[in-house]
Amino acid sequence: MNSKSADILQANDPQLEWKEQQPFSGRYGDVYFSSDSGLDESRYVFLTQNHLQERWPRLNDEVFTIAETGFGTGLNFLCAWQLWNEIAPAGASLYFISFEKYPIALPDLKKALALWPQLQTLSKELCQQYQWITPGWHRLIFDNGRVTLTLIIGDIADTLPLVKAKVDAWFLDGFAPAKNPEMWQPVIFEQMARLSAQSSTFATFTSAGIVKRGLLDASFNVNKISGYGRKREMLAGVMPNHSGNSNRPKASGQHAIVIGAGIAGAASAYALANRGWQVILIDRHSEIAQEASGNPVGIIYPRLTGQDTAMHKLALAGYLHTIRLIQSLNLSANDFNACGVLQLAFDAQELKRCLAVAARNLPETIARYVDDIQASELAGTALSQPGLFFPAAGWVNPVALCKALTNNKLIHKVLNCDIQAIKKIDGRWQVWSGNQHGEQLEAEAPVLILANSNEADQFGISSNLSLQAVRGQISLLPHQAGAKDIKTVICTDGYVSPSANGQNALGATFSPNDIALDVRETDHLANLNMLKKMAPQFYQDAQTEILSISGRAALRAATIDYLPMAGPLLDHDALTKHPPRYNVNASSLPWLEGVYVNAGHGSKGLTHASICAEMIAASICGEPAPVDSKLLAALDPNRFLLRKMGLKALVQGLAAYPPLH
């Protein structure tokens, strides 16, 4: 471990100790929960004083959002989840946002939660997804979307301003203000005011003056009430000057159209159907997943930069979201194999990147740095470079994944559909097909998602999208039973997979602006040359199969900044006719209400498309965003047009649209 990674490890260390079988913070010199009865205290302080027992049964198909200022052992979340299961209506959804600067390790989390056997079932589900926790934003989905935890690992003073949500109840937890004054700063209370929904409530175990004054300055009504057990007083209150129900109607029972049935479209349809939406999924082919998503093998892994860039944040969030999603889909062993992925440092620049990622000290469940000997052992073949190993990554059958995502009675597929026009009539988007008999209305809905890769810019409303077609060809080597195979996916500037259904997949070539789909001998040779350089021993072992090589070519859609497009779409005609000022509010811009884009993923669609679909679905449904507002802005589909118009300053503000009510 180098000095930089040691510093990062120390900076994130909660310094947890165990005293009489209770977790104790050596960093703050304070307990994580009451040694008398932490469970009862959590219920009294946060559930009872936020009046959740009275509020939740009155919900209908509504969204209720809680924000918590210190996740700790997850006890408050589990108590809230348990109560939600007991009294909340089946059609309502709970969103729980929690912040933690110093996350405790999974073994300590399990040990702490074992103190509460009555929470055992929920604790097990939490721990299953907690294994990949690292600094950043994590979207953990439980009970098929009925309960969603957004766990944000980092300093709350830095991350709370980047949250897009409307909060109905605040759990102000964390260590005592006298021992952890950094968390009880004015910026926290100011952001609470910004994020609070109508009649938002709060509760906190402390009655410290600094907390009371901060809440009063942020316009909360504050009451001192009896604390729990030996604690004499605590604080609770409400955001005044609002009336009516604080909860937002859940946007279920609505209708949406998704164009494109590859991974981006399938993920978009899944995200909405999982929220109770009726989705019409349209594609021009006779089956789903027939273009780039039609390859028999695709690799799921993140290309991390090791820097605090949009690309790094998207890669990490997308990867973790995808492996959690696939885990929930229960794909067969023939369709998904978490065999691990090795990314080899094949040149000086790649070595620098790998070392930068290693220096971030990610949990070994996500990635670890390996030397050439370790890499060779993991792969089962001689390798000459060090690199990064991602143990939960692997290969997937993209067609099977798309079918699993769209296997929902709420998703209706319209195939063999050649779209000729998109129109807006009476506030609803209409999709029209055409043939020799004229136009035909195929679908109409208030929400339209363009997820059809390179063809997303073929319509008048989206003709300004800056997409570039990139041809890629994979090569398939037949693998004979009993022949020597590799044990993990190996990547450099291409990849080779272990045998997947009798074939080792090599790929993929990268040919911008080449739209021909013929399978070429030259591309096979390029893939084989890549394999020879990357894994020469396996290349030699596979010589007898090279004569029987086959392949497939497809087009991917890329953008000039290598980031996908995910979000709502502006009316480019209105924007260019009447250019806005550089400081205009995002809500004042001419939006195409209800139109969203999920495209431009390049070769990373399997890793990125699902988190982008989750971003879009959250935006449509008025839910807390699964990523920070800076990343939302970096992926906004309108960023290229605004930059071209000299309005780059507007891009960051785009994340505010659509506003949450």
N, C-alpha and C positions, 0 to 999 in steps of 0.2 A: 504494500500500500504506500503510495507516495504521500508527500506532505499535504498536497491539496485535497486528496480524497480523505485523509485523516482529519483535516480541518472541517470538511463537510460532515463527516460522520459525527464529530464532536458537536458541531453546531446543531444537528438534528437529534442528538441524544437526550431523551427525557430524564436520564439519570434516575431511573426507577429503582427503588429498593423495596424489599419485602420485610415488613415488621409485624410479627404476630399474624402471619398469613394475610396481611392487608397490604395493598400497593401504596407506596409512599414516594413522593417526589423529592429526591435529594436536591434537585435544581432549585425548587421553591421552598423546601422545608415544610411541606403541607401534605395532607392526605388527599387522595383522589375522591373519596366519599367517606361519609361518617362511619366510624368504627362501631357505632351503636346499631344502626340499621340504615345503611346507605340506600337500600331499595325503597323503604318507606319514606325516607327523607326526599328522595327524588320525586316520588309520587306526590307528596304533600307540596313541595316547593314549586315544582314546574307544571304538574298536571292539574292539581287542585286550584292553585292560585292563578292559573291562566283560564280557569273555568272550562276546561276541556270536556269534563263529564257532562256539562250542560250544553255546550256548543255543538259537539260532534253529532249527537243524535238528531239534531235539527237540520243537518246538512241533507241535501238531495244529491243530485249528480254534480257535486261541486269539488273544487280544488281547495285544499287547506294546506298552508305553508307554515312551517316552523323553522326558525333560525336559532342556532345554538352557538355560543361563543367559545366553547371548549369541549371537544369530543371526548377526550380522556379515554375511559374504558368503554364508552358507548352505552353506559347504563341508562342515561336519560333517553337516548334513542330507542332502546329496547323497551323501556317502560311505555313510551309513547306508542310504539308499534303494537305492543300487547293490548293496550287500552283501545287503540283504533280497531283492532280485530274484534274486540268485544262489543263495541257500541256504535261504530260508524256504519252508515248505510253502505250496502254493497256497491252502489254506483259512484261513491265518492273516492277521491284520490288524495293521499297524504304525500306531501313533499317536505323532506327534512333536510335542511342545509346546515352543515356543521363545520366548524373551523378547528384546526389543531396545528399548533406550531411544532410540537414535539411528539410525534406519534409513537405510541408504545409498540414494541415488537409483538408479533403474532403469538409466540408462546406465553408472554406475559398477559396479553389480552385474554387468551383462553383460560389461564390460571385465575385471573380476576373474575371473569364471568362465571367460572365454575362455582363461585360462592353463592350463585343464585340459581339453584336447580329449576325453579319455576320459570326461568327464562331459557331453559336449555335448548328448546327447539329453535327459537329465534336466534339465540347466540350462535348455534351451529351454522345457520345460513349466513349470518354476518361474517363469521370467521372464514367461511369458504371463499368469500369475495375479498376479504381484507388482506389475503396473502400477497396481493400485488400492490399494496399501498406504498406510495413514495411521494415526495413533494410534487404538488400539482393538483388538478381537479379530477375527481373520480365520481362516476355516475354508477351507483349500485342499485339495481332494480330488483324488487322482491314481489312475490305474490302476483306475477304477471302484470306488473305495472301499478298495482293498487297502492304500493308503498315504494317510494323512491328516495334514496339517500344520496345527496350530493356532498361528498366529503372533500373538503378543501384543505390540503396540507400546506401550511405556510403561515407567515405572519398576518394576522387578521387586519392589522393596520394597512397592509399592502393589498390584501385580497378582497376585503369587504367593499372597497370602492369599485371593484370590477364585477360585482354581482349584479345580475339582472333578474329581479324577482319582486314580488309583492308579498310581504310577510304578515301573517295573521297573528302569530304568537312568538315571543322571544323568550328563549331560555338563556339567561345571563349567568353562565356557569364559569368555570375556570377557577384558578386559585385566588385566595383572598387578596383584595386590593393592596394591602400593606406588603404582601410578599410578591405580588405580580402587578406592579403599577402600570407597566407598559401596555397591558391589555385594557385598562380602564381609562383611556384617553378621550379627549373631546371628539377626535375624528370618529371614534366608534359610535358615540351617541349621535353625531351628525348624520352618519350613514344609516343608523337605525331610523331616524326620521325620514330620510330619503326613501327607504325601502318599505316603510310600514304601510300596510293596507288600511282601509277604513276601519276604525275602532280596533286597531291592533293592540294587543295586550303584551305585558312583559312580567316576568317574575325573576327574582334573584335571591339567593340565600343570604346575601350581605345587606347590611343597613348602613354601610360606610358613607360618610358625608360626601366624599368625592364622587361616588356613584349617584347619590341622590341629586347633587347639584348638576352633574352632567346630564341626567335625564330631564331635569326641570328645564335646563337651558335648551334642550332639544325639543321642548314643547310637550313632553309627556306629563300627564297627571301622575303623581307619585304618592303612594300610601305606605305608611309603616304598619305592618301587621305582625301578629305573633309568629315567631319562627318555629322550627321543628325541634322537638326534644329540649335539650338544654340550651338551644340558641334562642335568645329572648326575642329578637326582632329580625324581620326581613323586609324587603321592598317588593311591591307589586303595583301595577297601574295600567293605564290605557293611553293611547294617543287620542286626544279629544278633538273637538270641532269636526267630527265626522258623524254621520248617522247612517242607519240601515245596516244590512248584513255585510260583514267584512269579506266574505268569501266570494270567489268568482265562480259563475256557473261553468261547470266542466263542459268542454265543447264536444261531448260525445253525441252520437246519433246524427252527426253531420256527414256531409258527403264531400269527397275529393276525387279529383282525377290525377293519376300519375301517368305520364307518358314515358315509356321506356321500361322494359322488363329485364334489364341486366341487374347487376348488383346494386347500383344506385337507386334504380326504380323499385326493386324488390325490398330494399331496406327502407325506403321512404314509405311504401305501402304498409310494411310491417309496423313501422313506428306509429302510424295513424290508426291502423286496425287494432293495435294493442291498446289504444285509447278509446276504442268503441266506435271508430269512424267507419262508414261505408266507403270503400275505395274501389274505383274503376281503374284497373291497370291495363293500359293500352300499349300494344307493340305491333310492329309491322310484320313480324315473323309468325310462323305457324306454331311455334313453341317459345317459351320464355328462355332467356339467357342464351341467345344464339350468336352474339357478336363476341366482343372480347371476353365476356363472362361465360362463353361457351367452351373455353379451353378445358380439357379434362383434368388439368391440375393447375392450381394457383397457390402462391406462397403467401402466408400471413406472417408478417414480421414488420417491425418499425425501423425506419432509417432515421435514427436519432442524430442530432448534430452535436450534442453536448453543450450547446449554448442556449441562452434564454431567447430563442427565436420562435416565430410562429410555426415554422416547420417542425421544430423539436416538440413544441407543445401539442401540435396536432398529431404528430406521429405517435407520441406516448399515449395521449388520450384516446386516439383512434384504436391503437393496438390493444390497450387494456379493455376498452369497451367491447371490441370485437371478440376477444377470447372469452370474456364473460358471457357475451351473447351466444356464441357457438356452444359454450358449455351448457347453456339453458335449452338449446335446441335438440340436444342428444342425437347428433348425427352418428351414423354407423361408422365402424372402423374402415369401411371401404370408401367413405366420403370425407373423413377427417382423421388426420394423424398428427397428434402433438408430439412429433418426434424431435422437436427442437430445430433451431436454425443457427448455423454458424456463419457469421459475417467475417470474412478474412480481410486483413489489412494488406491489400495487394500492391499498394504503392505508398509513398511517403505521406501523401495527403490523407489517404485512408487510415494510415497508422495514427496520424495526428487526431483524426476524428474519433477513432476507437479509444484512444487514450483520454480524450476529453470526456467521452461518455463514461468511461471507467472511473474517472475522477469524481463523477457525481455520486458515486457510491450507491448505486441503485441496489435494491434487494436482489439477492441471487435468484429469487423466483422470477425476476424480470430479466436481468442480464448480468453476466459476469465476464471479465476479461480472462482469456486463456492464451497460453503460449502455444507454439507449434506442436509440441509433444502432446499437450492436453487436447488440442484441436484434433490431432490425428486419432487419439484414443476415442474421443467422442464420435468422430465421423466413421471410424472403422476403416480408414484408408490413410495412407501417408500424405501429410500436408506440410508445406514448408513455411507457412505464415501464421502469425498469431492473429487474434481477432476477438470478436464478441460472440458469446453464446447466449441464445434466448431459449430457455428450456420449455416454455409453454407454447412457443411458436410451432409452425409446421406447415403441412400442405393440406389443401382442401379441394374438393370437387366443386367448382363454382356453380355448376348447374344444380347439383344437389342442394347447395346452400340457398340458392335463389328459390328453389322449390319449397324448401323448409320454411323460408321467410314468408312465402305467399300462400302457404297451406292454411288458409283461414277463411271461414265462411263469410266474413265481412269483405273479402277481396274478390271482386268479380273481374275476370280476365276477358279482354276484348282483343283477340289476336287477328292476324292477317289484315290489319287495319292500316291503310295508306292515308295518312292525315293530309288533307289539302288546305285546311284553314282552321284558325282559332278565332272565335268571335266572342264579344261580350254583349249579352242581351239581358236587360233587366237585372243587372247586378250578378249575373251568373256567366261563367265561362263555358263556352260550347266548343266541342271538338267535332269537326266535320271531315268525313272521308269522301273520296271521290272515285268513280269508275266511269265506264262508258255510258252508264245510265244517269249520271249526274251526281250531285252532292247528296250526302246522307248524314244526318245528325247521329253521332255515335254516343255522345255523353255530354252531360252538363252538370256543373257543380260550382259552388262559390269559391272553391280552392282548386288551384291547378299547379302541379309540380312538374317541371321540365327536367327529366332525368334520362334523356335519350342521347347521351354522349355527344358525338360530333354533330348530330342532327338537332341539338337543342337550339342552335341559332338559325334554323331554317324558317322560323315563323316571323312575321312582321314585328311582333311584340318583343322578340328576343334577337333580332338580327345584329345587334351591337355587341353580342357576347364575343369575347376574344378567345376563341378556341382553335386549337391546331391539331390536325389529324396526325397521328404517329403510328406507322405500321410496326407490328411486332410479330415475329415468327418463332414458334416453339418447335423443338425437335423431340421426337419420342423414340427412345431406344427400347426394343422389346427385351424384357428381362426373363431369362429362363429360370424355371424352378430349380433351386439348389445352387444357382450361380452366386458368386460373391456380390454382395450389395453394400452400399453405404448405409449408415445407421441414422443419419440426420441430413437435413437439407444443408447444402453448402452454397454460399453466395460470395461473389466478387462483384464484377460489373454485370454478371449474369448469375444463373443458379443451376444446380442439378438437384433433383429430388431423389430420395430412396424410391424403390419400386412402388408405384401406385397402380394397383389393378393390373400388374404385369408389365408396366412400362416405367422407365426412368425418364423424367421430363427435363429437358435442357431449354434454357431461354434467358431472356428473349432478345431478339434483335431490336434495334431502335432506329427507325427510318422516318424522320419527320417529313410531312407533306407527300409521302408515298402512299397512295390509297389503293394500290392493286392488292388483291388477296390471293394471288397464286402462290403455291408452295415452291420455294426456290432452292436449288442445290447450293447456291452461293451462301444462302442464309444457314443451311445445315452445316456447311463447312465453317462458317463463323461461330456457330454454337459449339461445334466440336473443338475448334481451336481454343475457345474459351475454356472448355472442359479440360483440355490437355494442359493448359497453363495452371488451372486452378487445382485439379486433382489428377496428376499424371498417372498415379498408380491405378486409379479407378478407370481412367481412360484406356490404359493398356488391358485391364481386365475385361473391358466392354468391347474389345476389337471385333469379336465374332458377331456382335449384334449391329455394328455400324452399317453393314451392307443392307440391313432390313429397316433402316431408319425411315420414319414417317414424320408428319408434322402438320401444323395448322397455322395460318396467318390470320390476324385480326387487326382492327384499328382501335386505338385508344385516343381519347380526347385529352389534350394537355393545355396548360396555360403558360404564359410567358414567364410568370414568377414561380411556377411549379407548385402553386397552391391551388386547391380546388375552389369551385364556386359553390357556396351554400348560403342561401338566404333569400330574402324578398327582392323583387325586381322593380326598378324604376321605369317609368314611361320615357324612353330615350327621346322620342319625338318632342314631347312637351318640354323636356329638360333642355334640349338643344335650341328650341325656339325661344324659350324664355329662361336663359341661364340664371341660376340663383346667385345670391351673394355668398361669399366664402364662409360666413358665420351663421347661415340660416339654420334653424332647428330642423332635425331630420324629418319630423312629422309634417313639416311644411313643404317637403319636396313632392313632386308628382309621382306617387307610387301607383303601380298597377296592382290595385288591392286584390289580394288573394293569390297572386302569382309568385312562385318560388322556383329556385334553380338548385339542382344537386348534380353537378357535372364537373368535368375537367380534372378528373382524378389521375390521369395518366396511367402509370403502371401500379398505382397504389390503391386502386379502388377497393380491393378486398380488405384493406386495413383501414381506410379512411371513410368509406361511404356510409357505414352504419352510424358513426358518431355525427356525421353531417346530417343524416336523416333525423337523428335525435334532436339536433339543434333546430332543424326546421319544424319538426313536430311540436317542440316546446314553444317555439315562436307562434305557430298557428294557434295553439291551445292556451296561450297566456300563462305558461308554466315557467318556473325558474329555468334559466339557461344552464346547460350542462358544462359549459366552458366559460372562460372569462370574456369580458366585453372587448378586450383588445384582440383576442383571437376571432371573435365574431366579426369584427371590422375587417380583419386581415383576409377573411374568406368571403367577404361581401361580393356578390356578382357584379356590382356596379362600380367597383374600384377602378377598373381600367378606363371606363368612360369618364369618370370624374377626374382622373389624373390627366387624361387627354385634353379635357376642357380647362385644365389649370386649377381645378378645385380639389387638389389633394387634401387640403385641410378639412374637407367635409367627411372624408372617409371614416375617421375614427368615430365620428358622431352617428354613423349609420347604424351602429349596434343598438341605438335607442329605439329603432323602429322594428316591428310595431310596438307601441307603448303598451305596458301591462296596466290593466284597469282593476 
